[in-house]
Amino acid sequence: MKRQNIRKLILISAMLMFPITIYYLSPYVIIQGAIEGIITGSFVVFLLMLISSVFLGRLFCGYLCPAGMEK
C-alpha cells in the first residue's frame, strides 16, 4: 500500500471516530478532573498530542490529526 493511501486511511478513521472520542477529548473532562484532584485520561491524551506535535511536527499534523485532511 502506498504511503498516501495509508495516510488517507488513518485520517478517515480518525474522522469517523470523532463523534465517539469527542467526550473523552473534551476540555470539560480535564477541568472536572482537576477540580476533583485527578489526572484524567483526556489530560494525558492532550499532553501526548502536544508533545508529539512539538517534537514530530508535520508527522503528527499530516498523519494523525483529523484536521489535516487535505488533498
HTML snippet that shows the backbone in 3Dmol.js (N, CA, C, O; Angstrom):
<script src="https://3Dmol.org/build/3Dmol-min.js"></script>
<div id="view" style="width:600px;height:400px;position:relative"></div>
<script>
const pdb = `
ATOM      1  N   MET A   1       0.840  -1.173   0.000  1.00  0.00           N
ATOM      2  CA  MET A   1       0.000   0.000   0.000  1.00  0.00           C
ATOM      3  C   MET A   1       0.895   1.250   0.000  1.00  0.00           C
ATOM      4  O   MET A   1       1.888   1.311   0.724  1.00  0.00           O
ATOM      5  N   LYS A   2       0.542   2.206  -0.791  1.00  0.00           N
ATOM      6  CA  LYS A   2       1.327   3.427  -0.847  1.00  0.00           C
ATOM      7  C   LYS A   2       1.162   4.239   0.438  1.00  0.00           C
ATOM      8  O   LYS A   2       0.147   4.143   1.127  1.00  0.00           O
ATOM      9  N   ARG A   3       2.175   5.031   0.738  1.00  0.00           N
ATOM     10  CA  ARG A   3       2.155   5.843   1.952  1.00  0.00           C
ATOM     11  C   ARG A   3       0.963   6.795   1.978  1.00  0.00           C
ATOM     12  O   ARG A   3       0.365   7.012   3.032  1.00  0.00           O
ATOM     13  N   GLN A   4       0.625   7.350   0.853  1.00  0.00           N
ATOM     14  CA  GLN A   4      -0.505   8.282   0.778  1.00  0.00           C
ATOM     15  C   GLN A   4      -1.822   7.571   1.089  1.00  0.00           C
ATOM     16  O   GLN A   4      -2.696   8.146   1.738  1.00  0.00           O
ATOM     17  N   ASN A   5      -1.969   6.344   0.639  1.00  0.00           N
ATOM     18  CA  ASN A   5      -3.194   5.584   0.931  1.00  0.00           C
ATOM     19  C   ASN A   5      -3.295   5.256   2.410  1.00  0.00           C
ATOM     20  O   ASN A   5      -4.386   5.285   2.979  1.00  0.00           O
ATOM     21  N   ILE A   6      -2.170   4.946   3.035  1.00  0.00           N
ATOM     22  CA  ILE A   6      -2.159   4.665   4.477  1.00  0.00           C
ATOM     23  C   ILE A   6      -2.555   5.926   5.241  1.00  0.00           C
ATOM     24  O   ILE A   6      -3.341   5.867   6.187  1.00  0.00           O
ATOM     25  N   ARG A   7      -2.006   7.059   4.825  1.00  0.00           N
ATOM     26  CA  ARG A   7      -2.337   8.343   5.459  1.00  0.00           C
ATOM     27  C   ARG A   7      -3.830   8.622   5.341  1.00  0.00           C
ATOM     28  O   ARG A   7      -4.466   9.004   6.324  1.00  0.00           O
ATOM     29  N   LYS A   8      -4.388   8.438   4.165  1.00  0.00           N
ATOM     30  CA  LYS A   8      -5.820   8.671   3.968  1.00  0.00           C
ATOM     31  C   LYS A   8      -6.660   7.754   4.851  1.00  0.00           C
ATOM     32  O   LYS A   8      -7.653   8.194   5.430  1.00  0.00           O
ATOM     33  N   LEU A   9      -6.271   6.482   4.959  1.00  0.00           N
ATOM     34  CA  LEU A   9      -6.996   5.528   5.794  1.00  0.00           C
ATOM     35  C   LEU A   9      -6.975   5.957   7.258  1.00  0.00           C
ATOM     36  O   LEU A   9      -7.999   5.891   7.938  1.00  0.00           O
ATOM     37  N   ILE A  10      -5.814   6.396   7.747  1.00  0.00           N
ATOM     38  CA  ILE A  10      -5.708   6.844   9.132  1.00  0.00           C
ATOM     39  C   ILE A  10      -6.565   8.086   9.370  1.00  0.00           C
ATOM     40  O   ILE A  10      -7.260   8.173  10.382  1.00  0.00           O
ATOM     41  N   LEU A  11      -6.520   9.038   8.454  1.00  0.00           N
ATOM     42  CA  LEU A  11      -7.278  10.272   8.619  1.00  0.00           C
ATOM     43  C   LEU A  11      -8.790  10.046   8.544  1.00  0.00           C
ATOM     44  O   LEU A  11      -9.549  10.643   9.308  1.00  0.00           O
ATOM     45  N   ILE A  12      -9.218   9.196   7.637  1.00  0.00           N
ATOM     46  CA  ILE A  12     -10.651   8.891   7.540  1.00  0.00           C
ATOM     47  C   ILE A  12     -11.123   8.153   8.793  1.00  0.00           C
ATOM     48  O   ILE A  12     -12.219   8.413   9.290  1.00  0.00           O
ATOM     49  N   SER A  13     -10.303   7.238   9.304  1.00  0.00           N
ATOM     50  CA  SER A  13     -10.650   6.531  10.543  1.00  0.00           C
ATOM     51  C   SER A  13     -10.774   7.513  11.705  1.00  0.00           C
ATOM     52  O   SER A  13     -11.713   7.424  12.497  1.00  0.00           O
ATOM     53  N   ALA A  14      -9.826   8.451  11.809  1.00  0.00           N
ATOM     54  CA  ALA A  14      -9.879   9.458  12.876  1.00  0.00           C
ATOM     55  C   ALA A  14     -11.133  10.312  12.748  1.00  0.00           C
ATOM     56  O   ALA A  14     -11.774  10.637  13.747  1.00  0.00           O
ATOM     57  N   MET A  15     -11.482  10.674  11.517  1.00  0.00           N
ATOM     58  CA  MET A  15     -12.673  11.494  11.296  1.00  0.00           C
ATOM     59  C   MET A  15     -13.944  10.730  11.675  1.00  0.00           C
ATOM     60  O   MET A  15     -14.849  11.305  12.280  1.00  0.00           O
ATOM     61  N   LEU A  16     -14.021   9.456  11.330  1.00  0.00           N
ATOM     62  CA  LEU A  16     -15.213   8.672  11.641  1.00  0.00           C
ATOM     63  C   LEU A  16     -15.344   8.382  13.135  1.00  0.00           C
ATOM     64  O   LEU A  16     -16.457   8.245  13.643  1.00  0.00           O
ATOM     65  N   MET A  17     -14.233   8.289  13.832  1.00  0.00           N
ATOM     66  CA  MET A  17     -14.266   8.021  15.274  1.00  0.00           C
ATOM     67  C   MET A  17     -14.450   9.299  16.093  1.00  0.00           C
ATOM     68  O   MET A  17     -14.634   9.226  17.308  1.00  0.00           O
ATOM     69  N   PHE A  18     -14.405  10.463  15.452  1.00  0.00           N
ATOM     70  CA  PHE A  18     -14.504  11.728  16.177  1.00  0.00           C
ATOM     71  C   PHE A  18     -15.749  11.846  17.048  1.00  0.00           C
ATOM     72  O   PHE A  18     -15.628  12.268  18.198  1.00  0.00           O
ATOM     73  N   PRO A  19     -16.957  11.492  16.554  1.00  0.00           N
ATOM     74  CA  PRO A  19     -18.134  11.598  17.444  1.00  0.00           C
ATOM     75  C   PRO A  19     -18.030  10.717  18.686  1.00  0.00           C
ATOM     76  O   PRO A  19     -18.605  11.038  19.726  1.00  0.00           O
ATOM     77  N   ILE A  20     -17.313   9.630  18.585  1.00  0.00           N
ATOM     78  CA  ILE A  20     -17.151   8.728  19.731  1.00  0.00           C
ATOM     79  C   ILE A  20     -16.142   9.299  20.721  1.00  0.00           C
ATOM     80  O   ILE A  20     -16.342   9.232  21.933  1.00  0.00           O
ATOM     81  N   THR A  21     -15.062   9.859  20.197  1.00  0.00           N
ATOM     82  CA  THR A  21     -13.977  10.315  21.057  1.00  0.00           C
ATOM     83  C   THR A  21     -14.121  11.757  21.541  1.00  0.00           C
ATOM     84  O   THR A  21     -13.332  12.194  22.380  1.00  0.00           O
ATOM     85  N   ILE A  22     -15.094  12.504  21.043  1.00  0.00           N
ATOM     86  CA  ILE A  22     -15.209  13.917  21.411  1.00  0.00           C
ATOM     87  C   ILE A  22     -15.384  14.096  22.917  1.00  0.00           C
ATOM     88  O   ILE A  22     -14.817  15.027  23.489  1.00  0.00           O
ATOM     89  N   TYR A  23     -16.142  13.241  23.561  1.00  0.00           N
ATOM     90  CA  TYR A  23     -16.330  13.381  25.007  1.00  0.00           C
ATOM     91  C   TYR A  23     -15.021  13.145  25.747  1.00  0.00           C
ATOM     92  O   TYR A  23     -14.703  13.860  26.697  1.00  0.00           O
ATOM     93  N   TYR A  24     -14.273  12.155  25.319  1.00  0.00           N
ATOM     94  CA  TYR A  24     -13.036  11.806  26.008  1.00  0.00           C
ATOM     95  C   TYR A  24     -11.926  12.821  25.752  1.00  0.00           C
ATOM     96  O   TYR A  24     -10.963  12.882  26.517  1.00  0.00           O
ATOM     97  N   LEU A  25     -12.040  13.610  24.701  1.00  0.00           N
ATOM     98  CA  LEU A  25     -11.050  14.643  24.415  1.00  0.00           C
ATOM     99  C   LEU A  25     -11.538  16.031  24.824  1.00  0.00           C
ATOM    100  O   LEU A  25     -10.915  17.038  24.488  1.00  0.00           O
ATOM    101  N   SER A  26     -12.633  16.077  25.538  1.00  0.00           N
ATOM    102  CA  SER A  26     -13.244  17.345  25.915  1.00  0.00           C
ATOM    103  C   SER A  26     -12.444  18.040  27.023  1.00  0.00           C
ATOM    104  O   SER A  26     -12.061  17.404  28.005  1.00  0.00           O
ATOM    105  N   PRO A  27     -12.194  19.333  26.867  1.00  0.00           N
ATOM    106  CA  PRO A  27     -11.529  20.078  27.936  1.00  0.00           C
ATOM    107  C   PRO A  27     -12.357  20.101  29.231  1.00  0.00           C
ATOM    108  O   PRO A  27     -11.803  20.251  30.321  1.00  0.00           O
ATOM    109  N   TYR A  28     -13.668  19.953  29.108  1.00  0.00           N
ATOM    110  CA  TYR A  28     -14.529  19.914  30.290  1.00  0.00           C
ATOM    111  C   TYR A  28     -14.136  18.759  31.211  1.00  0.00           C
ATOM    112  O   TYR A  28     -14.153  18.908  32.432  1.00  0.00           O
ATOM    113  N   VAL A  29     -13.787  17.619  30.638  1.00  0.00           N
ATOM    114  CA  VAL A  29     -13.397  16.459  31.433  1.00  0.00           C
ATOM    115  C   VAL A  29     -12.107  16.756  32.196  1.00  0.00           C
ATOM    116  O   VAL A  29     -11.960  16.351  33.349  1.00  0.00           O
ATOM    117  N   ILE A  30     -11.172  17.463  31.553  1.00  0.00           N
ATOM    118  CA  ILE A  30      -9.912  17.822  32.213  1.00  0.00           C
ATOM    119  C   ILE A  30     -10.180  18.749  33.397  1.00  0.00           C
ATOM    120  O   ILE A  30      -9.626  18.554  34.480  1.00  0.00           O
ATOM    121  N   ILE A  31     -11.027  19.753  33.191  1.00  0.00           N
ATOM    122  CA  ILE A  31     -11.332  20.703  34.258  1.00  0.00           C
ATOM    123  C   ILE A  31     -12.074  20.021  35.405  1.00  0.00           C
ATOM    124  O   ILE A  31     -11.784  20.270  36.576  1.00  0.00           O
ATOM    125  N   GLN A  32     -13.024  19.167  35.064  1.00  0.00           N
ATOM    126  CA  GLN A  32     -13.777  18.453  36.099  1.00  0.00           C
ATOM    127  C   GLN A  32     -12.846  17.550  36.913  1.00  0.00           C
ATOM    128  O   GLN A  32     -12.967  17.472  38.136  1.00  0.00           O
ATOM    129  N   GLY A  33     -11.921  16.871  36.239  1.00  0.00           N
ATOM    130  CA  GLY A  33     -10.950  16.039  36.943  1.00  0.00           C
ATOM    131  C   GLY A  33     -10.024  16.853  37.824  1.00  0.00           C
ATOM    132  O   GLY A  33      -9.688  16.429  38.929  1.00  0.00           O
ATOM    133  N   ALA A  34      -9.604  18.027  37.343  1.00  0.00           N
ATOM    134  CA  ALA A  34      -8.718  18.888  38.133  1.00  0.00           C
ATOM    135  C   ALA A  34      -9.417  19.385  39.397  1.00  0.00           C
ATOM    136  O   ALA A  34      -8.795  19.489  40.454  1.00  0.00           O
ATOM    137  N   ILE A  35     -10.701  19.687  39.288  1.00  0.00           N
ATOM    138  CA  ILE A  35     -11.462  20.125  40.461  1.00  0.00           C
ATOM    139  C   ILE A  35     -11.513  19.013  41.505  1.00  0.00           C
ATOM    140  O   ILE A  35     -11.456  19.269  42.708  1.00  0.00           O
ATOM    141  N   GLU A  36     -11.622  17.772  41.023  1.00  0.00           N
ATOM    142  CA  GLU A  36     -11.694  16.635  41.946  1.00  0.00           C
ATOM    143  C   GLU A  36     -10.313  16.110  42.330  1.00  0.00           C
ATOM    144  O   GLU A  36     -10.201  15.186  43.136  1.00  0.00           O
ATOM    145  N   GLY A  37      -9.255  16.701  41.753  1.00  0.00           N
ATOM    146  CA  GLY A  37      -7.893  16.313  42.118  1.00  0.00           C
ATOM    147  C   GLY A  37      -7.395  15.058  41.420  1.00  0.00           C
ATOM    148  O   GLY A  37      -6.537  14.356  41.956  1.00  0.00           O
ATOM    149  N   ILE A  38      -7.914  14.765  40.240  1.00  0.00           N
ATOM    150  CA  ILE A  38      -7.485  13.573  39.491  1.00  0.00           C
ATOM    151  C   ILE A  38      -6.923  13.985  38.131  1.00  0.00           C
ATOM    152  O   ILE A  38      -7.338  14.983  37.542  1.00  0.00           O
ATOM    153  N   ILE A  39      -5.982  13.199  37.659  1.00  0.00           N
ATOM    154  CA  ILE A  39      -5.471  13.383  36.300  1.00  0.00           C
ATOM    155  C   ILE A  39      -6.294  12.456  35.403  1.00  0.00           C
ATOM    156  O   ILE A  39      -6.266  11.235  35.560  1.00  0.00           O
ATOM    157  N   THR A  40      -7.011  13.044  34.482  1.00  0.00           N
ATOM    158  CA  THR A  40      -7.900  12.256  33.631  1.00  0.00           C
ATOM    159  C   THR A  40      -7.164  11.742  32.395  1.00  0.00           C
ATOM    160  O   THR A  40      -6.095  12.240  32.042  1.00  0.00           O
ATOM    161  N   GLY A  41      -7.743  10.757  31.755  1.00  0.00           N
ATOM    162  CA  GLY A  41      -7.190  10.228  30.512  1.00  0.00           C
ATOM    163  C   GLY A  41      -7.190  11.286  29.423  1.00  0.00           C
ATOM    164  O   GLY A  41      -6.312  11.291  28.560  1.00  0.00           O
ATOM    165  N   SER A  42      -8.161  12.174  29.455  1.00  0.00           N
ATOM    166  CA  SER A  42      -8.241  13.257  28.485  1.00  0.00           C
ATOM    167  C   SER A  42      -7.017  14.174  28.607  1.00  0.00           C
ATOM    168  O   SER A  42      -6.473  14.623  27.599  1.00  0.00           O
ATOM    169  N   PHE A  43      -6.593  14.445  29.834  1.00  0.00           N
ATOM    170  CA  PHE A  43      -5.401  15.261  30.057  1.00  0.00           C
ATOM    171  C   PHE A  43      -4.161  14.575  29.494  1.00  0.00           C
ATOM    172  O   PHE A  43      -3.312  15.218  28.876  1.00  0.00           O
ATOM    173  N   VAL A  44      -4.066  13.281  29.709  1.00  0.00           N
ATOM    174  CA  VAL A  44      -2.923  12.514  29.207  1.00  0.00           C
ATOM    175  C   VAL A  44      -2.899  12.541  27.681  1.00  0.00           C
ATOM    176  O   VAL A  44      -1.837  12.704  27.079  1.00  0.00           O
ATOM    177  N   VAL A  45      -4.060  12.381  27.054  1.00  0.00           N
ATOM    178  CA  VAL A  45      -4.137  12.411  25.589  1.00  0.00           C
ATOM    179  C   VAL A  45      -3.729  13.780  25.060  1.00  0.00           C
ATOM    180  O   VAL A  45      -2.956  13.872  24.106  1.00  0.00           O
ATOM    181  N   PHE A  46      -4.248  14.852  25.679  1.00  0.00           N
ATOM    182  CA  PHE A  46      -3.877  16.196  25.253  1.00  0.00           C
ATOM    183  C   PHE A  46      -2.378  16.434  25.425  1.00  0.00           C
ATOM    184  O   PHE A  46      -1.742  17.048  24.569  1.00  0.00           O
ATOM    185  N   LEU A  47      -1.823  15.953  26.521  1.00  0.00           N
ATOM    186  CA  LEU A  47      -0.393  16.114  26.766  1.00  0.00           C
ATOM    187  C   LEU A  47       0.430  15.372  25.714  1.00  0.00           C
ATOM    188  O   LEU A  47       1.419  15.902  25.208  1.00  0.00           O
ATOM    189  N   LEU A  48       0.022  14.146  25.385  1.00  0.00           N
ATOM    190  CA  LEU A  48       0.727  13.379  24.352  1.00  0.00           C
ATOM    191  C   LEU A  48       0.601  14.037  22.979  1.00  0.00           C
ATOM    192  O   LEU A  48       1.552  14.031  22.198  1.00  0.00           O
ATOM    193  N   MET A  49      -0.568  14.603  22.686  1.00  0.00           N
ATOM    194  CA  MET A  49      -0.743  15.306  21.415  1.00  0.00           C
ATOM    195  C   MET A  49       0.150  16.538  21.352  1.00  0.00           C
ATOM    196  O   MET A  49       0.745  16.821  20.313  1.00  0.00           O
ATOM    197  N   LEU A  50       0.246  17.264  22.447  1.00  0.00           N
ATOM    198  CA  LEU A  50       1.097  18.450  22.489  1.00  0.00           C
ATOM    199  C   LEU A  50       2.563  18.076  22.290  1.00  0.00           C
ATOM    200  O   LEU A  50       3.260  18.686  21.479  1.00  0.00           O
ATOM    201  N   ILE A  51       3.023  17.083  23.025  1.00  0.00           N
ATOM    202  CA  ILE A  51       4.425  16.667  22.919  1.00  0.00           C
ATOM    203  C   ILE A  51       4.735  16.130  21.530  1.00  0.00           C
ATOM    204  O   ILE A  51       5.772  16.457  20.953  1.00  0.00           O
ATOM    205  N   SER A  52       3.843  15.312  20.992  1.00  0.00           N
ATOM    206  CA  SER A  52       4.106  14.752  19.664  1.00  0.00           C
ATOM    207  C   SER A  52       4.080  15.822  18.581  1.00  0.00           C
ATOM    208  O   SER A  52       4.845  15.743  17.620  1.00  0.00           O
ATOM    209  N   SER A  53       3.211  16.820  18.720  1.00  0.00           N
ATOM    210  CA  SER A  53       3.182  17.871  17.706  1.00  0.00           C
ATOM    211  C   SER A  53       4.405  18.768  17.804  1.00  0.00           C
ATOM    212  O   SER A  53       4.874  19.281  16.787  1.00  0.00           O
ATOM    213  N   VAL A  54       4.928  18.966  19.003  1.00  0.00           N
ATOM    214  CA  VAL A  54       6.124  19.787  19.159  1.00  0.00           C
ATOM    215  C   VAL A  54       7.348  19.066  18.590  1.00  0.00           C
ATOM    216  O   VAL A  54       8.144  19.666  17.867  1.00  0.00           O
ATOM    217  N   PHE A  55       7.498  17.785  18.916  1.00  0.00           N
ATOM    218  CA  PHE A  55       8.701  17.067  18.518  1.00  0.00           C
ATOM    219  C   PHE A  55       8.596  16.404  17.144  1.00  0.00           C
ATOM    220  O   PHE A  55       9.604  16.240  16.458  1.00  0.00           O
ATOM    221  N   LEU A  56       7.392  16.024  16.742  1.00  0.00           N
ATOM    222  CA  LEU A  56       7.242  15.338  15.467  1.00  0.00           C
ATOM    223  C   LEU A  56       6.701  16.253  14.372  1.00  0.00           C
ATOM    224  O   LEU A  56       6.758  15.909  13.191  1.00  0.00           O
ATOM    225  N   GLY A  57       6.183  17.404  14.754  1.00  0.00           N
ATOM    226  CA  GLY A  57       5.747  18.418  13.798  1.00  0.00           C
ATOM    227  C   GLY A  57       4.801  17.915  12.731  1.00  0.00           C
ATOM    228  O   GLY A  57       3.661  17.548  13.016  1.00  0.00           O
ATOM    229  N   ARG A  58       5.282  17.902  11.497  1.00  0.00           N
ATOM    230  CA  ARG A  58       4.433  17.553  10.357  1.00  0.00           C
ATOM    231  C   ARG A  58       3.949  16.107  10.410  1.00  0.00           C
ATOM    232  O   ARG A  58       2.895  15.794   9.855  1.00  0.00           O
ATOM    233  N   LEU A  59       4.688  15.232  11.059  1.00  0.00           N
ATOM    234  CA  LEU A  59       4.251  13.836  11.157  1.00  0.00           C
ATOM    235  C   LEU A  59       2.900  13.769  11.876  1.00  0.00           C
ATOM    236  O   LEU A  59       1.983  13.083  11.426  1.00  0.00           O
ATOM    237  N   PHE A  60       2.790  14.486  12.996  1.00  0.00           N
ATOM    238  CA  PHE A  60       1.518  14.489  13.723  1.00  0.00           C
ATOM    239  C   PHE A  60       0.438  15.196  12.919  1.00  0.00           C
ATOM    240  O   PHE A  60      -0.659  14.668  12.732  1.00  0.00           O
ATOM    241  N   CYS A  61       0.759  16.396  12.445  1.00  0.00           N
ATOM    242  CA  CYS A  61      -0.253  17.210  11.777  1.00  0.00           C
ATOM    243  C   CYS A  61      -0.686  16.614  10.425  1.00  0.00           C
ATOM    244  O   CYS A  61      -1.828  16.804  10.007  1.00  0.00           O
ATOM    245  N   GLY A  62       0.193  15.914   9.758  1.00  0.00           N
ATOM    246  CA  GLY A  62      -0.135  15.372   8.435  1.00  0.00           C
ATOM    247  C   GLY A  62      -0.714  13.971   8.467  1.00  0.00           C
ATOM    248  O   GLY A  62      -1.399  13.567   7.527  1.00  0.00           O
ATOM    249  N   TYR A  63      -0.451  13.217   9.536  1.00  0.00           N
ATOM    250  CA  TYR A  63      -0.880  11.829   9.543  1.00  0.00           C
ATOM    251  C   TYR A  63      -1.898  11.496  10.624  1.00  0.00           C
ATOM    252  O   TYR A  63      -2.726  10.610  10.415  1.00  0.00           O
ATOM    253  N   LEU A  64      -1.871  12.156  11.746  1.00  0.00           N
ATOM    254  CA  LEU A  64      -2.742  11.758  12.853  1.00  0.00           C
ATOM    255  C   LEU A  64      -3.877  12.726  13.139  1.00  0.00           C
ATOM    256  O   LEU A  64      -4.930  12.322  13.633  1.00  0.00           O
ATOM    257  N   CYS A  65      -3.675  13.981  12.838  1.00  0.00           N
ATOM    258  CA  CYS A  65      -4.683  14.989  13.154  1.00  0.00           C
ATOM    259  C   CYS A  65      -5.799  14.973  12.108  1.00  0.00           C
ATOM    260  O   CYS A  65      -5.527  15.137  10.919  1.00  0.00           O
ATOM    261  N   PRO A  66      -7.067  14.776  12.537  1.00  0.00           N
ATOM    262  CA  PRO A  66      -8.151  14.744  11.562  1.00  0.00           C
ATOM    263  C   PRO A  66      -8.329  16.078  10.843  1.00  0.00           C
ATOM    264  O   PRO A  66      -8.904  16.114   9.756  1.00  0.00           O
ATOM    265  N   ALA A  67      -7.852  17.162  11.421  1.00  0.00           N
ATOM    266  CA  ALA A  67      -7.953  18.457  10.761  1.00  0.00           C
ATOM    267  C   ALA A  67      -6.957  18.574   9.615  1.00  0.00           C
ATOM    268  O   ALA A  67      -7.046  19.511   8.821  1.00  0.00           O
ATOM    269  N   GLY A  68      -6.027  17.661   9.513  1.00  0.00           N
ATOM    270  CA  GLY A  68      -5.028  17.705   8.455  1.00  0.00           C
ATOM    271  C   GLY A  68      -5.473  17.005   7.181  1.00  0.00           C
ATOM    272  O   GLY A  68      -4.641  16.694   6.329  1.00  0.00           O
ATOM    273  N   MET A  69      -6.759  16.752   7.035  1.00  0.00           N
ATOM    274  CA  MET A  69      -7.254  16.014   5.878  1.00  0.00           C
ATOM    275  C   MET A  69      -7.365  16.905   4.662  1.00  0.00           C
ATOM    276  O   MET A  69      -8.455  17.339   4.291  1.00  0.00           O
ATOM    277  N   GLU A  70      -6.255  17.168   4.058  1.00  0.00           N
ATOM    278  CA  GLU A  70      -6.239  17.912   2.809  1.00  0.00           C
ATOM    279  C   GLU A  70      -5.799  16.967   1.714  1.00  0.00           C
ATOM    280  O   GLU A  70      -5.310  15.867   1.969  1.00  0.00           O
ATOM    281  N   LYS A  71      -5.981  17.416   0.516  1.00  0.00           N
ATOM    282  CA  LYS A  71      -5.596  16.582  -0.612  1.00  0.00           C
ATOM    283  C   LYS A  71      -4.115  16.427  -0.716  1.00  0.00           C
ATOM    284  O   LYS A  71      -3.627  15.749  -1.620  1.00  0.00           O
TER     285      LYS A  71
END
`;
const viewer = $3Dmol.createViewer("view");
viewer.addModel(pdb, "pdb");
viewer.setStyle({}, {cartoon: {color: "spectrum"}});
viewer.zoomTo();
viewer.render();
</script>
